[in-house]
């Protein structure tokens, strides 16, 4: 499990009868409103629009993506395929493909899809299935949930 706070500090925990802190990743003064954990990778979305990928065991920063122009409001993962969804108040939702290089162990990222939700500060988004073939989005003052398929 991963937790985050308003200063961007991330903590990786082992759950059980007692929670045990495994890794503490230092913050840099920017809030981290959304985190995800997948195959030993911590994906963190920050208030400055960055997505950062860390090693959950060591806390080492692998990749920093300037993904959005405004605060990231949601991250989600499609665990079967390693797709990462990022959504932000800049009206955009992006889909990224995460991969760990088997030879070097490094994390690779490919941008797969971008969608603009016109005139909407996106406040929530997630994949609709574990294979990441569709996702749903909503925004502030939006009275509906929008669904997008075949991404």
C-alpha positions in Angstrom: 0.0 0.0 0.0 1.2 3.6 -0.7 0.2 6.8 1.0 0.9 10.4 0.1 0.6 13.8 1.8 0.3 17.5 1.0 4.1 17.9 0.9 4.5 15.0 -1.6 6.0 12.5 0.9 5.2 8.9 -0.2 5.2 6.0 2.2 5.1 2.3 1.0 3.6 0.0 3.6 3.2 -3.7 4.2 -0.3 -4.4 5.5 -1.3 -7.0 8.0 -2.3 -7.0 11.7 0.2 -4.1 12.0 1.3 -1.8 9.2 5.0 -1.8 8.6 6.8 1.1 6.8 8.9 -0.3 4.0 10.0 2.8 2.1 9.7 6.5 2.6 10.2 8.7 -0.4 11.0 12.3 0.3 8.6 15.0 -0.9 9.6 18.2 -2.6 6.9 20.6 -1.3 4.2 19.8 -3.9 1.0 17.9 -2.9 0.5 14.4 -4.2 -3.2 13.8 -4.5 -3.1 10.4 -6.3 -0.8 7.3 -6.1 -0.9 3.8 -7.5 1.2 0.7 -7.0 1.9 -1.8 -9.7 4.6 -4.5 -9.9 7.0 -2.8 -7.6 6.5 0.6 -9.2 4.9 3.6 -7.4 3.2 6.0 -9.8 2.6 9.4 -8.1 0.6 12.3 -9.6 1.4 15.8 -8.3 -0.1 19.2 -8.0 2.4 20.6 -10.5 1.1 18.2 -13.2 4.0 15.8 -13.0 3.8 12.0 -12.9 6.7 10.4 -11.2 7.6 6.7 -11.2 9.6 5.3 -8.3 10.9 1.9 -7.3 8.7 0.8 -4.4 11.6 -1.1 -2.7 14.3 1.5 -2.9 12.4 4.8 -3.4 14.6 5.6 -6.4 13.1 7.9 -9.0 13.0 6.2 -12.4 11.0 8.6 -14.6 9.5 12.1 -14.3 6.9 13.1 -16.8 5.6 16.6 -17.3 2.2 15.1 -18.0 -0.2 18.0 -17.4 -0.4 21.8 -17.1 -2.4 21.7 -13.9 -3.0 19.6 -10.8 -3.4 15.9 -11.4 -6.7 14.8 -9.9 -6.6 11.1 -10.6 -4.3 8.2 -11.5 -5.5 4.6 -12.2 -3.8 1.5 -13.4 -5.0 -1.3 -15.7 -3.1 -4.1 -13.9 -3.4 -6.7 -16.7 -1.6 -4.6 -19.3 0.4 -2.0 -17.3 -1.5 1.0 -18.6 -1.5 4.2 -16.4 -4.3 6.8 -16.7 -3.6 10.3 -15.6 -6.3 13.0 -15.4 -6.0 16.6 -14.4 -7.7 19.9 -14.0 -6.2 21.0 -17.4 -9.1 19.1 -19.1 -6.9 16.3 -20.3 -6.8 12.5 -19.7 -3.7 10.7 -20.8 -3.0 7.0 -21.1 0.6 5.7 -20.7 2.0 2.2 -21.2 4.4 1.1 -18.5 7.0 -1.6 -19.1 10.0 -2.9 -17.2 12.9 -3.7 -19.6 13.8 -7.3 -18.8 17.5 -6.8 -19.6 18.2 -3.6 -17.7 15.3 -3.6 -15.2 14.6 0.0 -16.1 11.1 1.4 -16.4 10.0 2.5 -19.9 6.9 4.7 -20.6 5.1 5.2 -23.9 2.3 7.7 -24.4 -0.7 5.8 -25.9 -3.6 8.2 -25.9 -4.7 11.7 -25.0 -8.3 13.0 -24.6 -9.5 16.5 -24.0 -12.7 16.9 -22.1 -13.6 20.4 -23.3 -14.4 23.1 -20.7 -14.1 20.6 -17.8 -11.8 20.5 -14.8 -11.4 16.7 -14.6 -11.8 15.6 -11.0 -12.1 11.8 -11.4 -11.2 9.2 -13.9 -10.5 5.4 -13.9 -10.3 2.4 -16.2 -13.5 0.5 -16.5 -11.8 -2.9 -16.9 -8.5 -4.5 -15.8 -7.4 -4.6 -19.4 -7.6 -0.9 -19.8 -9.7 -1.0 -23.0 -12.1 1.8 -21.7 -12.1 4.5 -19.1 -14.7 6.8 -17.5 -14.2 10.5 -16.6 -16.1 13.2 -14.6 -15.5 16.8 -13.8 -16.4 19.6 -11.5 -19.9 20.9 -12.3 -20.4 18.0 -14.7 -23.6 16.1 -14.0 -22.6 13.0 -16.0 -19.9 10.3 -16.3 -18.3 10.1 -19.7 -17.1 6.8 -21.0 -14.4 6.3 -23.7 -13.6 2.9 -25.3 -11.0 1.1 -27.4 -7.9 2.9 -26.1 
